[in-house]
Amino acid sequence: MSLAPLLEAPGTIPLHAFAAMAAFALGVVQFVAPKGTLPHRTIGWIWVVLMAAVAISSLWIHEIRMVGPFSPIHLLSIFVPVMLVLAVLYARRHNVSGHKKAMTSIFFGALIIAGAFTFLPGRIMHAVVFGP
């Protein structure tokens, strides 16, 4: 395992990957920690900023091109910010169920499912974890 392929990657890929890894770690903490507390809200805001960075930085990553410079994975670049706004609105309106569903869908859709594809052979994270 070596971070060299990630650190040598072009453009915003390192920012995107490190923000995603931090968001994953904080997301796990959020799932197991008590809800509605000041730490939950503080970590939650950090998580929202990290996920916004992940979504926005992905717009400059064009390693897989299917429609012009974009691929279907770029739909998450639209989905994530929309869901982040909804999730924050739900939380501010004390709609716990809506907040939980929105945040859970972002975590599993954008971090778990999309993140799993980054470990396929030929991808940078595959080289990080399994070597070239």
C-alpha positions as a printed Julia matrix, in Angstrom:
132×3 Matrix{Float64}:
   0.0    0.0     0.0
   1.35   3.37   -1.05
  -0.14   6.86   -1.32
   2.28   7.69   -4.14
  -0.21   7.02   -6.99
  -2.74   9.31   -5.31
  -0.25  12.05   -4.48
   1.08  11.96   -8.06
  -2.41  12.02   -9.59
  -3.33  14.98  -11.8
  -5.64  17.87  -10.98
  -8.14  17.71   -8.18
  -7.98  13.94   -7.72
  -5.97  14.08   -4.45
  -8.31  16.73   -2.98
 -11.33  14.68   -4.06
  -9.96  11.44   -2.59
  -8.76  12.88    0.73
 -12.04  14.77    1.24
 -13.95  11.54    0.5
 -11.81   9.54    2.94
 -12.3   12.13    5.68
 -16.05  12.25    4.97
 -16.2    8.45    5.17
 -14.45   8.42    8.57
 -16.63  11.2     9.98
 -19.73   9.55    8.53
 -18.98   6.35   10.42
 -18.56   8.41   13.61
 -21.9   10.12   12.96
 -23.7    6.79   12.58
 -22.53   5.48   15.97
 -22.46   8.72   18.01
 -25.46  10.19   19.85
 -27.7   12.3    17.64
 -28.86  15.87   18.23
 -25.85  16.8    20.35
 -23.45  19.69   19.77
 -20.68  17.28   18.62
 -23.15  15.68   16.16
 -24.05  19.06   14.7
 -20.41  20.23   14.56
 -19.15  17.05   12.9
 -22.21  17.17   10.65
 -21.3   20.62    9.33
 -17.72  19.49    8.7
 -19.12  16.45    6.87
 -21.37  18.66    4.72
 -18.38  20.83    3.73
 -16.3   17.74    2.93
 -19.06  16.21    0.81
 -19.55  19.51   -1.02
 -15.8   19.49   -1.75
 -16.04  15.9    -2.99
 -18.95  16.74   -5.3
 -17.5   19.99   -6.64
 -13.99  18.6    -7.15
 -15.44  15.68   -9.12
 -16.51  18.1   -11.86
 -12.81  18.45  -12.78
 -12.1   14.72  -12.87
 -12.51  13.31  -16.37
 -10.65  10.0   -16.27
 -13.7    8.18  -17.7
 -15.43  10.01  -20.56
 -18.78   8.92  -21.97
 -20.74  12.12  -22.64
 -18.22  14.79  -23.59
 -15.85  15.06  -20.62
 -18.37  13.45  -18.24
 -19.51   9.97  -17.25
 -22.66   8.75  -15.46
 -20.81   9.0   -12.12
 -20.93  12.78  -12.56
 -24.66  12.61  -11.84
 -23.55  12.36   -8.21
 -22.02  15.82   -8.65
 -25.58  17.08   -8.95
 -27.26  14.62   -6.57
 -24.94  15.26   -3.6
 -25.29  19.08   -3.33
 -29.07  18.86   -3.79
 -29.35  16.19   -1.1
 -27.0   18.12    1.22
 -29.25  21.17    1.02
 -32.34  19.03    1.65
 -30.68  17.22    4.57
 -29.71  20.5     6.24
 -33.19  21.91    5.7
 -34.71  18.77    7.19
 -32.46  19.06   10.23
 -33.26  22.75   10.73
 -36.99  21.96   10.5
 -36.57  19.06   12.98
 -37.64  16.53   10.34
 -35.44  13.79   11.77
 -36.73  11.1     9.41
 -36.08  13.19    6.28
 -32.67  14.25    7.58
 -31.68  10.66    8.32
 -32.84   9.38    4.91
 -31.05  12.17    3.02
 -27.76  11.79    4.9
 -27.86   8.01    4.72
 -28.51   8.07    0.98
 -25.55  10.42    0.43
 -23.26   8.3     2.59
 -24.14   4.98    0.96
 -24.65   6.27   -2.58
 -21.71   8.65   -2.88
 -19.19   7.18   -0.46
 -19.86   3.44   -0.25
 -21.22   2.5    -3.69
 -19.36   5.07   -5.81
 -16.28   4.66   -3.61
 -16.23   0.91   -4.24
 -15.79   1.55   -7.96
 -12.56   3.44   -7.27
 -10.95   0.15   -6.23
 -11.43  -1.51   -9.64
  -8.24  -2.48  -11.49
  -6.81   0.41  -13.48
  -8.11   3.05  -11.07
  -5.86   5.15   -8.82
  -7.23   3.85   -5.51
  -6.66   0.28   -6.72
  -3.01   1.18   -7.23
  -2.89   2.83   -3.77
  -4.26  -0.23   -1.96
  -3.05  -3.13   -4.11
   0.0   -1.7    -5.87
   0.57  -1.0    -9.57
